[in-house]
Amino acid sequence: MSPPVAPAGWSRWLVPPAALSVHLSIGQAYAWSVFKPPLESALGLSGTQSALPFQLGIVMLGLSAAFGGTLVERNGPRWAMTVALVCFSSGFLISALGAATEQYWLIVLGYGFVGGIGLGIGYISPVSTLIKWFPDRPGMATGIAIMGFGGGALIASPWSAQMLESFGSDSSGIALAFLVHGLSYAVFMLLGVLLVRVPRGEKPVATAPSVVEGVQVSARSAVRTPQFWCLWIVLCMNVTAGIGILEKAAPMIADFFADTSTPVSATAAAGFVALLSAANMAGRIGWSSTSDLIGRKNIYRVYLGAGAVMYAVIALFGDSSKPLFVLCALVILSFYGGGFATIPAYLKDLFGTYQVGAIHGRLLTAWSTAGVLGPLIVNWIADRQEEAGKHGSALYGLSFFIMIGLLVIGFVANEFVRPVHDRHHIPAPRKAADVGQRQQPESA
């Protein structure tokens, strides 16, 4: 299912909206914490258990992106967006059945496994195409699209909370909310499938040769370089730190201020999730565009170094002030989103555009690892602290200091990133031949 090649005069600015329609939909994953308390109450689950669909979804995101990256490069973005639509929507429908029958394993299978495949294929579906349309501003281009993934919860969080209030927070109400999600997102994602186009060749706009030429490294060679694995660590640490807050955001802010004179209601907690989504979204376009000006390495120094400081402030003073807690969390989530949006451009700088989509897919296995580590650290420690009789902010202190340590590890790994050695580069004659063969089916 090759997408139609853009006709003469086609505006490249129509491609980001196509990507946004997919990313805004699959970005619902960041609103999962809204469903955690109702599921725990309706099905008798612990915090660790209720995190399992989200964790598995992130694991499958990374694995499907890694194994499907080459297929996405070969078959094009329309094929990838169609696969994402089918899997993501089907995951919600299976989850609806699981909630209606109170079979939690079906929710894990649907939302986590099937829906997670849709997350991964959908996430990488527009990346390579966008970089080819915007070789002059790769950070901004990928930031616009990937911004949608971060902003998905800005829509899904209040929408989900309203549905649970209207339908009820019992198993049947949760099932109906899942059903509405699955059908609605299928329609919205279809817009991207119909709109997406690929450029004619590698130079869709008039740019200097130096912008679109230079170092080119295949996906197979890229994974054998130390640069790839340094970036793997950088992404994994940054994502672990951000996802630790995001996955448990709603119950976390309620716990932090449960013992104060102004506790946080469920509605306010859902609003906090939406704010985090806004910060996640703004960081993806704001910080990634900034990286075009100051460089990828410098921007990751900000993400990892300042992120560690924000975590320290929350751990030491977060329960003393709601505005301080919210502000630090928003900054952390903006760095989290910015890290995702900047990494494709970082890869393009180091490895070129030849197979950047496939390289990006392989790198997203770091997200799979972080999707397990972040929620596991926060939820497992919170559950153990609660069993020990602790409550409020004391449930999270230890996990926050662990996050600081992980961010420091990521900061050090970023310092080791250097230009890729010449031995990994594709020779110019072979590169031209390979690219020509790869583009021929798209031009037919």
Disulfide bonds with the S-S distance in Angstrom:
none
